[in-house]
Amino acid sequence: MNKLIAIGAVGLAVATGAAFWGSTGSTPNAELPLGAVSAQEAADVDTSGIVEMTLGAESSKVTIVEYASFTCPHCANFHKGPFKELKAEYLDTDKVTFIYRDVYFDRFGLWASMVARCAGPEKFFGISDMIYNQQREWTDGEPVKIADNLRRIGKVAGIAPDQVEACLNDSEKAKALVAWYQKNAEADDVNSTPTLVINGKKYNNMNYADLKAIIDEKLAE
């Protein structure tokens, strides 16, 4: 998504309101503003409970960090194409370390992240695939419909309805996720999605052939 990320533009005000769902057919408090949050405020939030989502080798010569948003069409295309090839060639074979980090352009991306994380690291990437593959469908409609679409994805993924609701009502987790995103994105100077940080160097979205060339060059060093 060629859209600048103003660090703090999706503020803790979003997280505070985004997590209060209620039952099916309800929506978060849509009246809450997308308030800004300062770097100091983000620094004051405890993010130690946020789990880094990883695939591939525990350690390797090449580490790829992807910054992506569940509501970003370019991110969905990346995950439907280049990511699948990357996973098959380098992650499933433990040649490369891969880290996925969320970016929040809007509250819907935050909600999707909370559903994806609801069943823990073991199911995260499977649920993420569902969210990206169905992006056009679940983002279509008003907030109430989007909320229920995400609930349905959680149910299909095997998460009990009560567990989904508990995840989506975890306001402290929502605050921590937003602060964690801000800290990471600021540290890596992320200003669009998907962004790949490969061994500390930032790259914009690319096709698989270009990504493979970079990986192979670094593996050969």
C-alpha positions as a printed Julia matrix, in Angstrom:
221×3 Matrix{Float64}:
   0.0     0.0    0.0
   1.64    3.23  -1.16
   0.42    5.15   1.81
   2.65    6.87   4.34
   2.44    5.63   7.88
   2.5     8.55  10.25
   3.89    7.02  13.41
   1.23    7.78  15.97
  -1.55    8.49  13.49
  -3.28    5.31  14.51
  -3.17    6.11  18.17
  -3.95    4.42  21.42
  -7.41    5.91  21.2
  -8.1     3.41  18.44
  -6.92    0.54  20.56
  -8.91    1.69  23.56
 -12.14    1.62  21.6
 -11.38   -1.09  19.08
 -11.42   -3.93  21.54
 -14.91   -3.47  22.94
 -17.01   -5.67  20.72
 -19.87   -7.25  22.59
 -21.89  -10.0   20.93
 -22.44  -10.9   17.29
 -24.05   -8.06  15.39
 -22.23   -5.4   17.37
 -19.31   -3.21  16.51
 -16.54   -1.35  18.33
 -17.18    2.23  19.3
 -16.99    3.79  15.84
 -17.16    7.29  17.26
 -13.72    7.15  18.86
 -11.23    9.3   16.91
  -8.01    8.04  15.4
  -6.11    9.96  18.02
  -2.37   10.53  17.82
  -0.03    9.16  20.43
   3.39   10.53  21.2
   6.54    8.48  21.16
   6.72    8.88  24.93
   3.19    7.54  25.38
   3.99    4.52  23.2
   7.19    3.97  25.17
   5.19    3.9   28.39
   2.98    1.02  27.24
   4.11   -2.46  28.29
   4.59   -4.48  25.09
   6.49   -7.36  26.69
   3.51   -9.68  26.28
   3.37   -9.32  22.49
   4.64  -12.47  20.79
   6.85  -12.13  17.71
   5.37  -14.29  14.94
   8.1   -16.23  13.15
   8.63  -18.97  10.58
  11.7   -20.81   9.32
  14.99  -21.21  11.08
  15.4   -20.01  14.66
  18.64  -18.4   13.51
  20.22  -18.14  10.08
  22.45  -15.99   7.89
  19.35  -14.22   6.55
  16.54  -12.68   8.58
  13.53  -11.19   6.81
  11.13   -8.93   8.68
   7.9    -8.2    6.86
   5.77   -5.2    7.81
   2.24   -5.67   6.52
  -1.37   -4.7    7.13
  -4.29   -7.09   6.88
  -6.27   -4.38   5.07
  -3.54   -3.62   2.52
  -4.33   -5.06  -0.97
  -0.63   -5.15  -1.94
   0.08   -7.16   1.21
  -2.67   -9.63   0.29
  -1.15  -10.02  -3.17
   2.29  -10.57  -1.67
   0.96  -13.29   0.62
  -0.94  -15.0   -2.17
   2.13  -15.03  -4.41
   5.76  -14.33  -3.42
   5.28  -15.31   0.21
   4.06  -18.8   -0.69
   7.17  -19.33  -2.83
   9.38  -17.9   -0.1
   7.83  -20.22   2.46
   8.23  -23.32   0.31
  11.83  -22.65  -0.72
  13.39  -20.99   2.31
  11.15  -21.18   5.39
   9.89  -24.75   5.31
  13.51  -25.81   4.67
  14.86  -23.71   7.58
  17.23  -21.72   5.38
  15.94  -18.29   6.39
  14.39  -16.68   9.46
  11.11  -14.85   8.83
   9.39  -12.41  11.19
   5.92  -10.96  10.54
   5.03   -7.59  12.08
   1.67   -5.85  11.92
   1.04   -2.38  10.6
  -2.23   -0.66  11.5
  -3.63    1.79   8.97
  -7.1     1.49  10.47
  -9.09   -0.2   13.2
 -10.13   -3.05  10.91
  -6.52   -4.14  10.52
  -6.17   -4.12  14.3
  -9.3    -6.24  14.71
  -7.99   -8.73  12.13
  -4.67   -8.94  13.95
  -6.43   -9.7   17.23
  -8.31  -12.56  15.55
  -5.14  -13.89  13.89
  -3.32  -13.89  17.23
  -6.22  -15.35  19.18
  -5.13  -19.0   18.99
  -1.44  -18.33  19.52
   1.64  -18.68  17.29
   0.74  -22.2   16.18
  -2.3   -21.01  14.24
  -1.25  -17.45  13.45
   0.01  -17.95   9.92
  -2.85  -20.26   8.98
  -5.41  -17.7   10.14
  -3.4   -14.92   8.48
  -3.67  -16.8    5.17
  -7.44  -16.94   5.59
  -7.62  -13.22   6.35
  -5.48  -12.26   3.35
  -7.2   -14.7    0.98
 -10.61  -13.37   1.99
  -9.6    -9.73   2.32
 -11.99   -8.43  -0.34
 -14.92  -10.26   1.25
 -14.41   -9.54   4.94
 -13.6    -5.84   4.43
 -16.78   -5.29   2.4
 -19.46   -3.52   4.39
 -20.1    -1.42   7.45
 -18.19   -1.97  10.71
 -20.87   -4.3   12.12
 -20.61   -6.57   9.09
 -16.8    -6.47   9.12
 -16.81   -7.43  12.8
 -19.04  -10.43  12.13
 -16.99  -11.43   9.08
 -13.89  -11.62  11.27
 -15.79  -13.59  13.9
 -16.71  -16.11  11.21
 -13.08  -16.44  10.15
 -12.15  -17.17  13.74
 -14.88  -19.81  13.98
 -13.79  -21.51  10.74
 -10.23  -21.53  12.09
 -11.46  -23.59  15.03
 -11.51  -20.89  17.69
 -14.45  -21.11  20.1
 -16.8   -18.1   19.91
 -16.19  -17.24  23.56
 -12.45  -17.25  22.96
 -12.8   -14.96  19.94
 -14.86  -12.53  21.99
 -12.33  -12.63  24.81
  -9.52  -11.81  22.39
 -11.45   -8.97  20.82
 -12.4    -7.52  24.2
  -8.8    -7.45  25.42
  -8.3    -3.69  25.46
  -4.88   -3.89  27.09
  -3.68   -6.21  24.32
  -5.04   -3.78  21.73
  -3.14   -0.89  23.3
   0.03   -2.96  23.47
  -0.27   -4.02  19.81
  -0.59   -0.44  18.63
   2.34    0.74  20.76
   4.42   -2.25  19.6
   3.67   -1.45  15.97
   4.67    2.18  16.48
   7.97    1.31  18.13
   8.91   -1.22  15.46
   7.84    0.89  12.48
   9.68    3.92  13.79
  12.84    1.92  14.47
  12.86    0.46  10.93
  11.63    3.64   9.2
   8.61    1.88   7.7
   6.49    4.16   5.5
   4.6     1.76   3.21
   3.39   -1.82   3.07
   4.49   -4.4    2.46
   7.99   -3.46   3.56
  10.72   -6.08   3.88
  13.73   -5.57   6.11
  16.39   -8.09   5.09
  19.43   -8.28   7.36
  18.68   -4.74   8.46
  18.23   -3.22   4.99
  14.82   -1.93   3.96
  13.18   -2.95   0.68
   9.81   -2.09  -0.84
   7.37   -4.63  -2.25
   8.95   -6.84  -4.93
   8.34   -9.91  -7.05
   9.66  -13.29  -6.02
  12.5   -13.37  -8.53
  13.98  -10.17  -7.1
  13.44  -11.36  -3.53
  15.1   -14.7   -4.28
  18.11  -12.97  -5.81
  18.62  -10.88  -2.67
  18.26  -13.91  -0.4
  20.64  -16.07  -2.41
  23.25  -13.29  -2.53
  23.13  -12.92   1.26
  23.2   -16.67   1.86
  26.34  -16.87  -0.27
  28.19  -14.17   1.67
